[in-house]
Amino acid sequence: MASAMNDTLRTVLSGRMLVASLMGFSSGLPLLLTGSVLQAWMKKEGVDLGTIGLFALVGLPYTLKFLWAPLTDRYAPPLLGRRRGWLLAVQVALMAAIAGLSLMQPAQHPGLLALAALLVTFFSASQDIVIDAYRREALADRELGLGASLYVNGYRVGMLLASGGGLILADFLPFPVVYRLMAGFMLAGILTTVFAPEPEVAEGTPTSLREAVIRPFVDYFSRQHAVLVLLFILLYKVGDTMASHMSTPFYLDIGFSMTEIGAVVKLFGFWATIGGSVLGGILILRTGIYRALWGFGILQALSTAGFALLAWTGYSLPLLAGVIAFENLSAGMGTAAFVAFMASLTNRRFTATQYALLSSLMGIPRVIVAAPTGYLAEWMGWLGFFSFCALVAVPGLLLLTRFRDWLET
């Protein structure tokens, strides 16, 4: 028992996990610089709401990144190797793009601003492609869950620094200065790339661009349950996603103030998610991905049912804190297992392409399935809506039983 605990502790404190955390930070930092922070800058500059809304389209590279991912599997830059070489080039370009965004004038030239923001999201999505591939290739299979959890935590810290920190700084500094500071924080990712070890290249990697485009898909769809696995990726977190999408209108509707929502939901919930990710990663290391997906999936459904309990009881700050703690803890655990599961599906010969495809698919519920949730809530009422979201978890868990044989090997 003591030996197992020591092995776990050594893995948690290893350089590989530090790299996963720092790469997560580098990946999360740019996301909201073209989202909430940019929206605040445009609003302050007097840009109309219609134009601000259209800027959501600059996020398209995050959903289309699988289109150019094969390039990173096929070609290796001349310096630092296939993964770190690409990563360094993309991170330097991303740093320059964020700094370039600071030179824009939102009110006078919204078109140029959109182009600059699109460059940021393109290089940010490209960074995600290579970081996901690096993590899969640098970690052993049993370490994928813990690596995913620490990556997710670093990602959330990067997002918090960019969004919360960026908006706070904008009360004291001009937005262009804030963006230059955020560009400077990308040095953390660049230094991590320079000093991190390069993963070994698997035998049988693509030798032509045609192979890099076609073989990842042929390899994946030649597997048993290939289509069912894609369906599982769509379903596993769909209930959790639907509930989260309507959570803020729900809190306001039952009487919570903006201050209460900000203090309990955003700040308290953030730390609960961080704790859940770490705990989830350690449990995956000890129990394996299959059991973790089952256990964390059940916890996710129960935590969603907690919203139904809150809808039934009405305004209660202690109950809100309890529901948020449970929901964010279970969501952090579930995300760690889910990300590890997707990484385990990829073939090391073309990690970047396969992972980019799966992670793009993972984002579909957030965009499409969440869209009609407002109408569902109006039709069912809050109690019925959150009860429905909890039950939606069942099909995904039933599908999981089909994968037990190969997930437990």
FENDA-V208152 format. One record per run of one state. SS is the DSSP state (A for helix, B for strand, O for the rest). FROM is the first residue (numbers start at 1). TO is the last residue. If there is no record, write none. Layout:
SS_FROM_TO, SS_FROM_TO
This chain:
O_1_1, A_2_12, O_13_14, A_15_29, O_30_30, A_31_34, O_35_35, A_36_44, O_45_48, A_49_64, O_65_65, A_66_74, O_75_81, A_82_101, O_102_109, A_110_138, O_139_140, A_141_169, O_170_174, A_175_185, O_186_186, A_187_195, O_196_208, A_209_221, O_222_225, A_226_235, O_236_237, A_238_245, O_246_246, A_247_253, O_254_257, A_258_287, O_288_288, A_289_313, O_314_316, A_317_345, O_346_347, A_348_362, O_363_363, A_364_369, O_370_372, A_373_391, O_392_392, A_393_407, O_408_409
